[in-house]
């Protein structure tokens, strides 16, 4: 049986993806490419350190880092 990479639980039969179809950027990207890909998925392919953090559950999904000053 296949299992989720980061939780070691069985892979669900269904996934729900929520998309804001009224967001102009989302609308444009879907019409241009025809698919949606999560930022986390893209990061898994390009950043080996992110994959390790994803697997051990310490990945941060915030789009920014707080400013110190």
Backbone bond lengths (Angstrom), bond angles and torsions (degrees), N, CA, C in turn:
res aa  C-N    CA-C-N  psi(-1)  N-CA   C-N-CA  omega(-1)  CA-C   N-CA-C  phi
1 X - - - 1.451 - - 1.533 109.36 -
2 X 1.314 115.33 133.24 1.467 119.88 177.30 1.515 110.03 -74.54
3 X 1.329 114.93 147.03 1.458 119.99 -176.97 1.523 109.61 -129.40
4 X 1.341 116.31 155.54 1.456 121.26 175.51 1.521 109.53 -63.93
5 X 1.315 116.16 139.14 1.452 121.73 -175.62 1.524 112.08 -65.70
6 X 1.326 118.29 -38.11 1.468 119.45 -173.07 1.523 114.43 -98.34
7 X 1.333 119.57 -11.73 1.462 120.85 -177.91 1.522 113.31 -121.94
8 X 1.327 117.47 -9.47 1.455 122.44 -177.65 1.530 111.68 54.73
9 X 1.336 115.77 38.96 1.459 122.83 175.34 1.520 108.38 -114.50
10 X 1.336 117.97 159.27 1.467 119.62 178.22 1.530 111.07 -59.24
11 X 1.313 116.06 143.52 1.468 121.23 177.84 1.526 108.50 -70.62
12 X 1.344 117.61 128.38 1.473 119.18 -179.50 1.526 111.62 -67.95
13 X 1.311 116.22 156.42 1.463 121.57 177.88 1.521 111.90 -73.58
14 X 1.330 116.66 -27.88 1.460 121.00 -177.70 1.523 110.58 -127.51
15 X 1.320 115.51 142.58 1.460 122.53 172.37 1.521 107.21 -122.11
16 X 1.316 116.66 140.23 1.452 121.11 176.89 1.519 108.70 -108.81
17 X 1.321 115.65 130.01 1.458 121.66 -179.81 1.524 106.72 -120.40
18 X 1.326 115.77 123.47 1.455 121.08 -179.22 1.523 108.60 -104.77
19 X 1.328 115.64 126.92 1.454 121.53 -174.79 1.523 109.14 -130.61
20 X 1.327 116.01 133.52 1.463 121.28 175.40 1.526 107.82 -83.27
21 X 1.327 116.29 96.16 1.459 120.56 -176.83 1.525 113.05 -71.50
22 X 1.334 116.60 -12.10 1.463 119.69 179.91 1.528 112.37 -93.07
23 X 1.333 117.12 -3.64 1.458 121.26 175.73 1.528 107.63 -76.63
24 X 1.339 118.57 121.46 1.468 120.29 -175.51 1.531 113.72 -60.66
25 X 1.314 117.73 -34.15 1.468 120.06 179.64 1.522 110.25 -69.72
26 X 1.325 116.21 -44.81 1.465 120.39 177.68 1.521 110.31 -60.70
27 X 1.316 115.72 -46.30 1.464 121.08 179.97 1.530 110.42 -58.99
28 X 1.313 116.71 -47.01 1.472 121.55 179.55 1.529 111.48 -61.14
29 X 1.350 116.68 -48.58 1.464 120.00 -177.76 1.525 111.88 -62.27
30 X 1.330 116.88 -40.98 1.459 118.78 179.05 1.520 111.20 -65.94
31 X 1.330 117.66 -42.34 1.458 120.19 179.42 1.525 111.56 -67.51
32 X 1.320 117.31 -32.69 1.465 121.23 -178.76 1.526 111.21 -75.93
33 X 1.332 116.86 -45.55 1.464 121.43 -172.74 1.527 112.35 -100.91
34 X 1.334 116.72 -35.94 1.460 121.32 179.43 1.510 114.92 89.82
35 X 1.337 117.50 2.28 1.458 120.96 178.57 1.514 109.72 -142.65
36 X 1.326 115.83 165.24 1.459 122.36 172.89 1.518 108.12 -116.62
37 X 1.307 117.10 136.89 1.458 122.28 175.65 1.514 107.80 -132.07
38 X 1.314 116.28 135.39 1.458 118.93 -179.55 1.524 110.63 -74.48
39 X 1.319 115.23 154.09 1.457 120.33 175.52 1.516 111.39 -62.08
40 X 1.324 116.64 -35.18 1.468 120.18 179.05 1.521 110.35 -63.86
41 X 1.311 117.97 -41.38 1.460 120.92 179.71 1.524 110.90 -63.47
42 X 1.325 116.51 -44.25 1.464 120.39 177.37 1.517 111.89 -61.56
43 X 1.310 116.59 -38.25 1.463 120.95 179.85 1.525 111.89 -68.46
44 X 1.327 117.38 -32.81 1.468 120.38 178.27 1.529 110.49 -60.47
45 X 1.308 116.44 -36.56 1.458 120.63 -176.82 1.529 112.96 -78.47
46 X 1.317 117.18 -27.89 1.466 119.25 -172.18 1.521 115.25 -109.94
47 X 1.331 117.49 -19.05 1.466 120.72 -176.73 1.525 110.63 -124.76
48 X 1.339 118.13 97.67 1.468 120.00 -178.84 1.529 113.08 -56.39
49 X 1.327 118.16 -34.68 1.462 120.05 -179.82 1.531 111.19 -67.68
50 X 1.330 117.83 -29.86 1.461 120.72 176.91 1.528 110.11 -68.64
51 X 1.320 117.46 -40.45 1.461 120.87 179.13 1.524 110.31 -58.93
52 X 1.324 117.27 -42.39 1.464 120.93 178.91 1.528 110.86 -63.77
53 X 1.338 116.63 -42.96 1.463 120.53 178.56 1.529 111.00 -66.33
54 X 1.328 116.80 -37.50 1.462 121.11 178.61 1.528 110.12 -62.59
55 X 1.321 116.66 -45.89 1.458 121.30 -177.91 1.525 111.40 -64.22
56 X 1.353 117.31 -40.95 1.468 118.28 -177.78 1.533 112.77 -88.44
57 X 1.341 118.11 2.54 1.464 121.93 174.14 1.507 115.59 82.10
58 X 1.343 118.39 15.32 1.460 120.02 -178.87 1.531 113.39 -107.46
59 X 1.334 117.92 10.30 1.463 121.09 -179.35 1.520 110.69 -67.85
60 X 1.325 116.39 140.72 1.460 121.95 176.42 1.520 108.49 -102.45
61 X 1.317 117.02 130.69 1.458 121.24 -179.51 1.521 112.68 -102.30
62 X 1.336 117.24 8.71 1.461 119.97 178.71 1.520 109.70 -69.57
63 X 1.328 116.97 138.83 1.475 119.18 -178.29 1.524 113.01 -79.27
64 X 1.296 118.20 0.78 1.466 121.10 -177.73 1.516 109.92 -148.97
65 X 1.298 116.77 163.45 1.462 122.42 173.32 1.536 107.05 -109.89
66 X 1.328 118.73 140.52 1.455 120.27 178.53 1.537 111.06 -59.86
67 X 1.306 115.45 144.80 1.461 121.57 178.70 1.524 109.11 -86.93
68 X 1.332 116.69 132.77 1.453 121.10 -179.87 1.527 113.26 -80.42
69 X 1.273 118.55 -19.88 1.454 117.13 -175.03 1.422 112.94 -153.51
